[in-house]
Amino acid sequence: MGFNLASDRFWSEPTLDQELRRVFDICNGCRRCYALCPSFNTLFQRLDDERVDGEAEKLGEGDLQVVGEECYQCKLCYNHCPYTPPHRWAIDFPRLMLRQKVVQSKREGVSLQDKILGRPDLIGRIACTIAPLFNRLVRPRWSRRLMESFLGIHRDWPLPDYASEPLDRWFRREGARAAAAVAAPLAKVVLFPTCSVNYTDVAVGQAAVRVLVKNRIEVAMEYPRCCGMPALDGGDLQAALEAARTNVRVLGERVMAGFDVVVPGPTCSYVLKQEYPALLEDETSRQVSAHTFDLSEYLMRLHGEGRLNLEFSRSPGTVAYHLPCHLKAQNIGFKSRDLMELTGARVHLIEKCSAVDGTWGMKAQHHDLSLKWAKPLLDAVESAKPDIVATDCPLSALRIFQGTGRRPVHPVQVLHRAYGL
């Protein structure tokens, strides 16, 4: 199901208003997504108000607006909904909320906050150039207050440290040499590292390369630019389309050369799989989608084929594993949990949302609500009392650190340690 960007009906505000009320009326009769996220709770509260009395036609413009603002694009309602395509009602709540956002942005313009937060790759390149100075400058409370005033990032949101050597530079210097030394490779992949892994979580990318090489996989790396999801979340459709076209062109050439695309971040892998074909609606984006795998998904695929190296020298102990929403939305099962269990780890699975999802949870206007919805996750991590906390999502990792003081690792780092690399 595409975005229908060329259709006048997509951009028509009266048509959008009609579609919002149609979908909200169906949601009101179902209520299966109650307590799934703030959007649905607010929607049902507004529908239950006496002035509305359950009739979506009576919802005010402000009611429609707040439901859209509280949607943080976790995507879980799509898999939860019994009326998604090909059902005749064709409900796609997350894409409808995105449509509402981009139509609003076309009318009002993209906010400065969303323009800046929509380019984490640009921020990353600048920050890494002056990493030690940048990391010191953004720590003091006066700096965080300024950041909250001008960028809208809440002063209590835990900022990551930027690396002096981004992953793509490390790969050119060291990783590519190790990848090229693989004798008789079983397969070849191109690693799309994500903004977080390239600029702040470099150790995750290094672990990914080493684990893939240990499993006799030829590794290349391509990082043309951010996947575009932060821009899309902010309603900056043109920036998202530019990102999609650039990445699909580069990754598409690799796919045509026989590479699979491996992504160590669930949001970015979701975007490559689901959003690019919907945005671009061309054969190259569909080919990239078909050959894109989450990192743990790819490694478990090797295991299913009997090709994963199982010679682990260390047991990780007990792992509290947070399953990110954007992995659940991919319907691929519990690949990271299963992967870590192969090492002998005892994995406690936590299926609770971190309520960050892109830039939503770090914004000052949503921060407190985000923390409220993340509390079940934080409580579950605390009660598990694990040796290690793990999650595939870098933003969820920051939220867990904020709420518990524990720094999660990526599942591939658990594997990396178990191999003794």
N, C-alpha and C positions, 0 to 999 in steps of 0.2 A: 504494500500500500504506500504510494508516494505522497509527496506534499502537494502535488498539483499546482506548482508555483506559476505556471503559465495561464492558469484559469482565472478569469475575472471573478468568479465566485469565491475563490480562495481568499482574495483580498477585499471582497465586499463586506463591510461592517454589518449591514443588516442581515446578510446571509450567515455570517459568523455568529451573530447574536441568536439567530434562529437555531443554528446547529448546537450552540452551547445549551440552550433551553431544552432542545430535544434530548441531548445526551443526559443532562441533569435530571430530566424527568424519568428516564430509564433507570438511572442510578438510584433515584429515590424509591422506585419500586423494588429494587433488588437489595441494596444496602450490604452487599457482600464485602465491600471494601471499607466498611466502618472500622475505625481505629487503625487503618493501614497507614495513614499519613494525615497531616493537618488539613489538607485540602478537603478530604471527604468528611471529616468531622465538622468542619466549618460549613460545608455545603448542606449537610443534613440538619445542622442547627438552624441555619437560615431557612431551610424548607419547613422546619417544624414551628417556626415563629407564627404566631396567630395571624399576623398581617398577610402571610403567604399561604398558610394552611395547606402545605404540600403541593402547591401548584407552581411549577417552575416558571410559568408565564408571568407570575407576580413578583419574581425576584428583581431587585433593582440593579442598576448598572454597577453600583458599589459591591453588591453581593457577587456578581460575576467576576469582578476585578480581584477581590480578595481570594477567591478560590484559585484563580490563576497564579496569583503572587505566592501562595503557600504551596504550590506544587514544586517540588524540588527534583523532579524527573528521575525518581528511583526506578521507574518502569515496572514496578511490581504489580500495579493494578492491571496492566495489560495481560499478564499471565494469569491473574486471578479472575479476570472477567470472562463470563460465559458467552458474551455477545460480540467478541472480536471477529473480524473477517475470517472465514467467508459467511458468517451469520448475516442474515439480511439487515440486521440493525447496524452492523459494521462499526462497533464502538472501538475507538482508539483514543483513550483519554489522554495519555501523555502527548501524543502528536497534536491533539486538539488544544492542549495547554500551550504547546510551542507555537501553534498557529496564532493563538490569541496574543502571545508575546510579540511575534514578529509583525503582526498587523498593527499592534499598538506602537511598536518601534517605528514603523513606517509613518505613522501619523505624528508621533511626538519626537522622533529621533532617538538614537541610542544614547543612553546616559554616559557621562564621562566615566563613572564607576564601571559600567559594563564594558566600555571600550578598552579600559586598561586591564581589567581582570580577564577579558576575553583573549588576551595575548600573553599567556604565561611563557611562551617561547621567547618573546622579545624581552620580557622582564628577566628571564633566566640568562639570556646572553649578556645583558648588561650587568646583572648581579655577579655572574661568575668572573667577569673581567676584573672586578674589584672586590672579589669575594670576602677577604678578611675585613676590609673597611666596611663593606655593605652589611655584613653580618653584625658588626659592632654597632653600626648606626641605627639599625632597626630594633635593637633590644631595649633601650631605655624607655621609661614610661612616657616621657615627654614626646619621644618619637612615635610611640604607639598611639598617643592621643592625636597627634598630627595626622597620622595615617588613617585613623578613624574619621577625622573631620574631612579629609580631602578625598580619600579612596573608599571610605565606608567599610574598611576591614576592622572588625571589632578588636578592641585593644587587648582582649584576653585570648584571642585566637592564637594558638602556638605556631609561629612561623618556622619553617625549616631552615637549616643552614645551607647556603649555596656552596658548591664545590669550586675550588680554584681550577680544577681540571674536569670539565664536563666529560660525560661518558663517551661521546663521539670522538673527542680529542684523544682520550685514553685508548679507544679502540684503534684509531689510526696509528698510535704510537706503539701499542703492545698487543691489544686483543686480536687485531687482524693477523699478526704474525703467528700467534698461537692457533688461530682458526685455520690458517693456511697449511699448518703442519699436520693436519688430520690426514692420516693415511687411509686410503680406500673408504671415503665417507659413505655412510649409509643413506644420507639424504642431505639436502641443503636448505637452509632457512635464511631469511632476512629478518633481522631483529628491528622492530619499530619501537624504540625505547620508551616513548612517552616523555612529556616535559618533566615530570617529577623525577623519573629515573635518570634522565639525561643531565639534569642540573642540580638535584639535591640528593636523590637516593642512588648515587652512582654505584655503591656497593651492591645493590640489587642487580644492576646491569652487568657488573663484573662477574657476579655469581652465576647469572644466567649464561653468559658466554662460556665460562669454565665448565659448567654442568653440561651444556650442549656439546662442547668439544670432547669432554670425557665420554660422552655417548656417541662419539664418532660422527657428529653432525657438522657439516661445513657451514660456517656462520659468516654472513655479511651484515652490514648495518646500514639502514637508510633512515634519516630523520629530516625530511624536507622542512617540516614545520609542525606546529601543534595540530592535533586531530581536528580541532574546530568546535568541539563540544562546549567549551566555556563561552565562545562567541555565540553559539546557537542558544545556550541557556539565557544569555543576555539580550536576545532578540536581534543580534547583529547577523542577519541572514547573509549579507554579502561577504562578510569575513569568513563565515562558515563555509560558504560555497567556494571561495578562493582556496581555503585549506583543503577541502575535499578534492577539488580539481588537481591541485598541486600534488597531494599525496597519492591520489589514484594514478596519476601519470607516472610517477617514479616507481611506486610499488607494482603497478601494472606491468612495467617492463621487466621487473624481477620475476613476477609470476609467469610471464611468457617465457622466461629463461629457465623455468622449472623450479623456482624457489617457492616455498611456503612462507607466509608472513606470520611471525610469532610476536606476541605483544605481552609484556609483563604487567599491564595495568588493565583492570576490567572495564573501566569507562571507555578507554581508547579502543580496546578490542570490540566492545559493543558498537561503537561508532563505525568502525571499519566494516563490521558485519552487517549492521542493520540500517544505519543512517545514511551512509554513502550511496547505496543503491536507491534509497528513497529520495535523496536529494538530487542525484545526477541522472538516475534512470537510464544508464547506458550499459553496454556489455562489459566494458573494462571494470567499472565499479562492481558489477556482479561477479566477475572473475576474481577480483581482489577479495570480495566478501567470501566467496566459496573457498578460498585458500588461506583465510586468516584464522589463527588459533590463539586462544589464551595460552600463556606459557605452560601452565600446569596441564591444560587440556592436551597440548602437543606432547608433553612428556608422558602422560598417561596413554596417549595413542601409541607411542613407542612401546610402552609396557604391554599394551594389548596385542601388539605384533610380535612380542617376545624379544624386543631389541633394546630394552632399557637395561643399563648396567645396574645390577643389584648388589654389587660388592661394597657394602657400607661398613665402615670401620668404627663408627660411633653411634650410640643411641641418643637421640635428642631428649628423651625423657617425656614429661607431660607437656602437651601443647594445647593452649586455649586458642582455637582457630575461629576467627570471625569471618563468616561468609559474606562478601560484599553483595549489595543488591544488584549491581550491574553484572555480576556473575550469575546470580539466580535468574536474572532476566534473560540470560542466554540459553537457559534450559539444557545445560550440558552436564548436570549432576554435580557431585561433590569431588571434583577432580583434585583440588589441592589437598583436601583431607585424605583422599585415597593415596595420593602421592607421598604425603608425609608418613602415613601408616606403613608404607613399604620399607621405611627406614627403621621400623621398630618403635616409632613414637606412639604414645597413647594420646589420641587427639580428642579433645572435647569440643564438639561443634557448637558454635553460637550463631544462630540465625536471627540476629537483631540488627536493626538499621542504625547506622551512625548519624543519619540525618544531616550529612554534609552535602553529598552529591553535587560535585562541581564547586561552584563558588557560593551556593545558597547559604550554607551553614556558617560560613566565615563572615558574611555580611552583618553589619551592626544591626540592621533592621530585623534580622531573622535569628540572631545568635542565641538569644535566651530561649526562644521556641525550639530551636534546633537542639539545644542541650536537654530540654525537657523530653524530647522524643528519643534522644540517645541514651537516656538514663537506664533503660532495661539492658542495653548492651554493656554499659559501664558496670552495672551491678553484676552481670553475668561473668565478666572478666574477673572482678574482684572475688566473687564467690568460688571460682574455679581453682584459685591458688596454684597456677601452673608454673612449670619451670620456664616456659617460653610462651609469649603471646605472638600470634601470627595473623596476618591479614594480607590479601593481595592488593588492597586499596591504600594508596599513600595518604589520602585525605582521612580515611577512617583511622589510619595509624596515628595521625596527628590528634584526632578526636579522642582516641583511647589514651594517648599520652596526656592530653589535657585533663581527662577525667580520672585517670588512675595513677599517673606518674610512671607508667611502664611503657617502654618503647617497643612496639611490635616489630617483628621482622617479616620479610616476605617468605612464603613457603619455599621458594627456590634457595633461599639462604639456609633454611633447615636442611635441605638436600645437600647443599654445598658443604656444610659442617659435617653431615653424616658421612660424606665421601672422604672427609679428612683433607679437603683441598686447601 
